Amino acid sequence: MAKKKSKAGGFLVQGSILAFAGIITKIIGAVYRIPMLSIMGLEGQGYYDIAFQVYSIALLISSYSLPLAVSKLVSARIAKGQKRNAYRVLKAAMAFAAASGLLITLIVFLGSDFIADSIMGASLSSYALRVLAPGLLIVALMGVLRGYFQGTGTMIPTAISQVLEQIVNAIVSIIGAAVLLGYGQTAAERQNNDLLGPAYSAAGGTLGTVAGALIGLVFLGMCFGAYKNVLKRQLRSDKSRKRDEYQMLLKLLVVTIAPVILSTAIYNSSNVIDSAMFNNIMTAQGYTEQQCATEIGKLGEYYTLFNVPLAVANALGSSMIPGLVRASENRDRKLVHHRIYMAVRYTMLIAIPSAVGFFVIGKPILDFLWPNVENSTQGMMLQIGAISLVFYSLSTITNAVLQGLNRMTKPVKNATIALVLHIVALFIMLVMFKWRIYAIIVSKIVFSLVMCIMNAHDIREATGYIQERQRTFIIPGIAAAIMGVVTFLLDLILDVFIGGRIATLLVLIVAVAVYGISLLKLGGLTEDELLAMPKGATLIMICKKLHLLNESMY
């Protein structure tokens, strides 16, 4: 039992490291978008977001699934003591990444005008797309190295590279947006097109993505260079006789990647479909390209904030897969169940209060981040879409569970069905109900809810596992509700006496404290679970001194 707790603790520590890095990068992303939005304006933000939606799909096709696939294949071989074959997976994956990354880079670069105009209905987003294209090759190579390190059981190189990547991204993006805005304004005067300024600025903003990815790749390359001596010793000590052929590894990589690409592409392509449908339907209803770009820009603000807590689910999913693969390989059903339980529970501990926070003080948070923008529409988006944060977090972690259990086709099937229902719902809401940009938010709830229901069914079919409800959903829900009431009242009071950013910051600090105290007093976390977290012993000592732990739980 102690051994299993240790294993679970290691998984949670590694997951927490990656989650912390993910949250830091999302916060940096939200912060640097403040000056960027001021520079680009909502029209530039719209072009920036449209280009990124296309880039994200291209990334899914070329490399997004590589870290997961490489991690899965490497961890399976390490579990059998095949260190040399694990290294062969790395070399085969690097060759695959170089070929696929280069191909997709050329397609996006050369086809940027067609994609922007004919597919997305926003022709001027082509400038940003061309700048982003080289990043596809860089990220593909970086993804392989991240996957290899994750497969060996360490998330630290991935975590540090993510933070470095985002810091460089932030600096270069702001500078690029400002510099290219000037060029765009000059071009706008020559060509009598006021939208060229925001379009050029959006292209400048995307420079940071490429520069950040390059720094991340260089850092991971340095980590691998430092790790090379350890790797050589491991290869010399490898006594396994089986040697995987590179041709077989490439085939296995494709077989592993294909369903992941399909499920992830379908899962994430809804953003591209949303923008394309919105632009085309709204244009048919009399909206101008500028009006559509402005509305999509508002949606970009919503996603920036929405994706911060969602990073936890992504990080826990990535950290869980190698251990889940090893537990499945060893047919350790109890450990499989325990890993699923912990991953889902910790995801909900973050997602549920975040959703309540967005519902109660979404607009004040947006005003804190973007004080010079009218955020009424975006605030309403957060209130409407708050519940989908819980569903998206749950569907993200359950996708990872199914992939770790080698049920690779299940997320594909589930995402396809959810996407079809999402498109139908979006069409009805845009054409019949005329809900404009809010239609996208509501249709997302449909998509994520369907994914949750179908993923839970498939996990139960695969392992017999059913998620415990009281400590996973009910207790965090009650604690979040208490937090929501206190937060709402405090926000009303402080808005009268203080107002502005200081009031919002105080409300956020109190909200975190109230949720944490309520969760502990309700028995939402045990001492063993706290111990499994980074600095767990310190956390327990502090909680005991403050009498926050529910003694009836022990």
N, C-alpha and C positions, 0 to 999 in steps of 0.2 A: 504493500500500500504506500509506504514511504517513497519507494522508487517511482511509483506512478505520480505521486504528488510532485516529486522533483521534476519529472518529465513535463507535467502540466505547468509547473512553475516556470521552467525554462521556456516553454512555448509562450506563456503569458509575458515573461520578461522581454523576449525577442519581439513579440507582437506589440508590446507597449513601446519599445524603442522605435519600431517602425511607425506606430500610430502617433507617437510624439513628434517624430520627424515630419509625418504627413500633416499633422495639425500646424506645426511651425511653418511649413511651406504654404499651406492654405492661408494662414494669417498674413504671411509676407505677401502672398498673392492678392489678398483683399486690400492690404495697406497700399501696395504700389499701384493698384487700380484707381486709388483716390486721385493722385496727381495725373495719372494717365487719362482718366475721364475728363478732368479739367482741361487737359491739352487737346484731346481728340474731339470732345463733345459727344453727345448721344449718337449722332450720325456715324462718327468715326468708330465709336464703341460697337455700333451695329455691324459695320463692315469687318471689324476685328473679330467679333463673335462668329459671324458667318464663315469667315476664312478658317477659324479654329474648329468649327464643326466639321468642315470638309477635311481639314488636317487630322482631326481625331479619328475619322473613319479610315483615312489612308494609313494612319498609325496602327489602327486595329488590324488592318489587312497585312501590313508589312512586319510589325514587330511587337505590338502590344501584348500578345499572348506568349512571346518568347520567354520572359522571366518565369512565368508559371510553368511552361512546358519544360524548360531546361531544369528548373528547380525540381520538378516532378521526376524527371528521368535521372538526374544526378542523385537525389535522395534515395531512389529505389535501388541504385547500384551501391551506394555507400552502406545502405542497410544490409547488403549481402557481402560487404567487405571488398567490393570491386572498385578500388580507387582508380586504377588505370582506365577502366571503362568509363568511370565518371569523367575523367579528363578527356577521353575521346568524345564524349557527348559535347563538351565545351568546344572542341575543335570543329566538330561537324556543325554545331549550331552557329559558330562564327562564319563559316562558309555560307551557310543558308542565309544568315542575316545580311551579309554583304551583298549577295545576289538579289534577295527580295527587296532590301532597302533601296538599292540603286535603281531597280526597275520601277518601284512606286514613286521614287523621287522624280524620275524622268517623266512619268505619266502625269503627275501633278504639275510639274513645272511647265511642260509643253502644252498641257490641256487646261491650264488655269483660266484662260478666257472663256472657253466653252463651258467649263464647270460653273464659273461664277455667273455667266449670263444665262445660259440655256437651262441649267439645272436649278441654281439657287435664286435666280431672278434678281441678282444684285451684282451687276457687271463690274462695278468699281472695286469689289472685294478681290478681284484678280491680282492686284498689286501685292496685297498681303499674302495671298496664296503662293505667289512666286518666291517671296522671301522665305516662307516657311518650308518650302520643298526640300532644301538640303538637310533640314533637321530630321527628316524621315530616315535617312541612312545613318546619321549619327546615333539616333535613339535606338535603332535596331541593334547596332553593335553594343551600345551601353546596356540594353536589355539582357543580352546574353550573359554579360559579366555579372549583372545583378542576380540573374537566375542561378548562376553557378554558386555564388556566395550563399544565397538563400538555401540552395540544395545541400550545402555543407553544414547548414544549421546556424549561420550567423547573418543577422540583418544589419549589422553596424555599417559595413561599406555602403549598402544601399541607402541607409538612413542619412549618413553624412553626405553622400553624393547628391541626394535629393535636396538637402538644405543648401549646399554649395550652388547647385544648379539654379535654385530659385533666387538666391541672393544676386547672382550675376544676371539672371533673367530680369529681376526688378530694376537694377541699375541701368542696364543697356536698353531696356524697353522704354523707360522714361526719357532717356537721352535721345534714343532713336525717334520716338514719337514727336518730341519737340523739334528736332533738327529737320525731319522730313515734312513736318507741317509747314515750315517756311518754304520749302521747295514746292509743296503742293499748292500753297496760296499763290505763288508766282505763276505756276502752271494754270491755275484757275483763272487768273486775270487774262492770260494769253488765250485760253480756250473758251472763256466765258462760261465756266461750269464751276459753281461754288462748292460742289461736292468733292472736287479733286483735293482740296485741303484736308478734309477728314479722311479721305481714302489713302492719301500719301502718309498721313500721320498714323493710320492703322497699320500700314506696311512697316513703318519705323518701329511701332510697338512690338511687332512680331520678331524683329531682329534679336530681341532679348531671349526668345525661346531657343533660337539656334545657338546663340553664344552660350547660354546656360547649359544646354545639352552637351556642347563641346567640352566645357569645363568638367561636367560630370563624368564624361567618358575618359578624360585625361586622369582624373582622380582615381577612377576605378582601375585604369591601366597601371597606375602607380601602386595601388593596393595589391594588384595581382603580381606585379614585379617583386614586391616585398614578401609576398606569400610563396614565391617560386621555390625557395630553399626548403620550406616545409613540405611543399608538394612533391619535390624530388625525393625526399625521405619517405613519404607515404607511398610513392610509386615503387621505390625499391623494396619496401616491406610488403607489397601486395603479393600474396601467395596464390591468389585465384588463377586458375588456368584458362578460364573462358576469356576470349578477346572478341569484343563486338566489332564487326566490320563497319567501316565508315558508311558504306552504301546502305547497310541495314539501319544504322543510326539515323541517317537522313530520312529514310522511309518512316521510321518510328517517330521521328520529330514531326514530320508532316502529318502523320496519323494522329499524333497527340495535339498538334497545333490546330488542325482543320476544324474540329468541333468547338475548340475554344474560340477560334476566330469567328466562327459562325454565331455562336451564342453571344459573345461579347459585342460583335458588330451589330447584331440585331438589337441587343440590349441597349447599345449606345447610339444606334442610327436614328433613334426616335428624335434626337435633337435636330439632325439634318432634315428629316422629313417634316418636323414641326415648322422649321424656318421656311422650307420650300413651299409647303402648303399655305402657311400664313401669308408669305409674300405674294403668291399667285392669287389666292382667294381674295385677299384684301385689295390687291390691285384691280381685280375684276369688280370689286365693290366701290371703286373710286378712290382708293388711297394712292398717294404718290410714293415713289421709291424712297424719298426722304422720310416720310411719315412711317413707312415700314421699317426703315433702318433705325429710326428713333425708338420704336416699340421693341425691336429686337435688342437694342442697346439696354433698355430697361430690364429685359429678360436676362441679359448678361450680368447685371448687378445682382439679381435674384440668385442666379447659379453660383456666383462668386461666394456668397454667404452660405448658401445651401450646401456647397461641397466641403465646407470645413468639417462639420461632424461626420459627413459621409466618408472622410479620409480614414476614420477609425475602423469602419467596416472593411475597407479595402486593405488596410494594414494587417488587421487580424486575420483576414482571409489569406493573404500572402504568407504570413508567418505560420499559419495552421497547416497549410497543404503538405510541406515536407513531412511533418510528424504524422499527419493523417495517412499519408501514403505508407509510411513505415509501419504504422499500427495495422493498416489493412493487409500489408504484405505478411505481417506476423500473425494475422487472424486474431488480433487482440480486440474482441468486440467491446469489452468493458472500457478500454482506453479510447476506442473510437467514439463511443457514446459520451465519455467524459470530455473529450476535446470539443465535440460539437456543442455540448451543453455550455461549456465555459465560453466558447467563442460567441455564441448567440447571446448569452447573458451579458457579457461585457459590452457587446455592441449595443444592446438595448439600454444599458446603464447610461450610455452617452446619448443615444438617439432620442429616447423618450423625453428627457428634460430639454434637449435642444429644440425639439418640436414645440413643446409648451412655451419655451422662451421666444421662439419665432412668432408664435401666435399672439403672445401677450405684448411683447415689446419689439416686434419686428421693425416697425418704422423708426423708433428711436435709435435702434442699432444702425440702420441704414443712414440716418441723419448724422450719427456719430462718424461713420466712415466717409460719407459723401455729403458734407454740410451745405455745399453750394448747389445741390441738385434737388428738385422737387420730387420727393420720394413717396408720394401718396399711392401711386399705382403699384410701385414695387413693394410697399408695405402691405397692400391688400394681397399681392401675390404671395407673400410669405404667410399671411394668415390662412389663405385658401390652401396653399401647398404644404403647410406644416405637417399634416398627417402623412403625406407622401414621403417625408424624410424617414419616418419609422419604417414604412413599407420598403423604401429603396435600400435602407441599411440592412434590413432583414433579408431581402432578396439577393443583395450583394454577397452577404456572408453565406447564405445557403447555396448560391451558385458555386462558391469556392468549396463548400462541403461536397457537393455532387462531383466536382472535378477531382477533388482529392480521393473520392471513393471510386474513381475511374468510371463514373456514370456520365461520360463526356457528352453523349447525345441528348441527355435529358434537358440541360439548360437551353440547348438549341430549340428543341420542340416547345418548351415553355415560353421562351422569348418570342418565338414566331407567333404563337397563339396570342400572347399578350400584345404584340405589336399590331396585329390585325385588328384586335378589339380597340386598341388605342387610336388607330387611324380612323376607324369608323366613328368613334366617339368624338374625335377632333373635328372631323368633317361636319358632323351634325351640329356641334357647338359653334363652329365658325359660320356655316351656311344658314342653318335654321334658327339657332338661338342668337347668333350675332354677338357672341361674348368676347370677340376680339382677342387680345393677348391673354385674357384669363382662360380662354378655351384650352390653351396649351397646358396651363397649370392643372386644370381639372382632369384633362385627359391623361396626364402623368399619374394621377392617383389611380386611375383605372389600370394602367399598365403595371405599376408596381404592386398593386394589390393582387392582380391575377398571378404575377410571378411568385409572390409569397405563398399563395395557396397551392399552386402546382408544385413548387419546389419542396414544400413541407410534405406533400403527398409522396413525392418520389423518394425523399430521404427515409420516410417511414417504410416504403416498399423495399428499399435497399438494405436497411439495417434494423428495422423494427423500432427505430428511435422516434419518440414523441417528446417535444420540448416541454419541460416543466413550466407551469404558468405563473404560480404565485410569486416566486422570487425573480422570475425573468420579466414578467409584464406587470403584475398587479402592484407589488410593492414599489417598484420604480415609478409606476403611474401615480400612485398615491403621493409619494414624495415629490414628484414633479408638479402635481396639482397644488400641494401646499406651497411649493416654490412659486407657482404661477399666481396664486392669490396674493401672497406677500409682495411679489414683484410688481403686480398691477397696482396695488395700493401705494407702495413706496414710490413708484413712478409718478403717480398722480400728485403725491405730496411734494416730492422734490422738484417736479416740473413747475409748481407754483412758486416755491421759495428759492430755487437755485436755477433750474433750467439748463439747457445746453449740454455740452459733452461731459462736463463734470458730473452732472446728475445721472446721465446714462451709465457712466463708468461706475459710480457708486451702486447703482441698481444692479449691474452685472455682477459686481463683487458680492453683494448681499445674496443675489440669486444663487450663485455657486455655493456659498456657505450654507444657506437654508436647505438646498437640495442635499448636500453632503450630510448635514446633521440629521435631516429627516430620514434619509436612506439608512444611516447607521442605527438610529433609534428604532426604526421599524424592522431591523434585522435583515436589511437588504444585502449586507456583506458580512461574512463570517471572518473570524481571525485567520483561519487557514487561507481564505481567498485574499485577504489583505497581504498576508505573508508572501503569496505568490507574485505580488506586484513588485516593480522596482522600488527599492528602499522600503520594502514591506515591513521589516522589523521596526524601522523608525516611525512609520505610519501607525503601527499598533501601539507603540509607546506613547505617542501624542494622543491618540484616541482614548487610551486608558486613563491618561492624566486628566483629560477633559470629560471623562465618564460618558463617552459617546457610544461605546460598544454596547449592544443589547445583551446583557448577561444571560438572559433566558435562552439564548441560542446555544449555550455551551453546557 
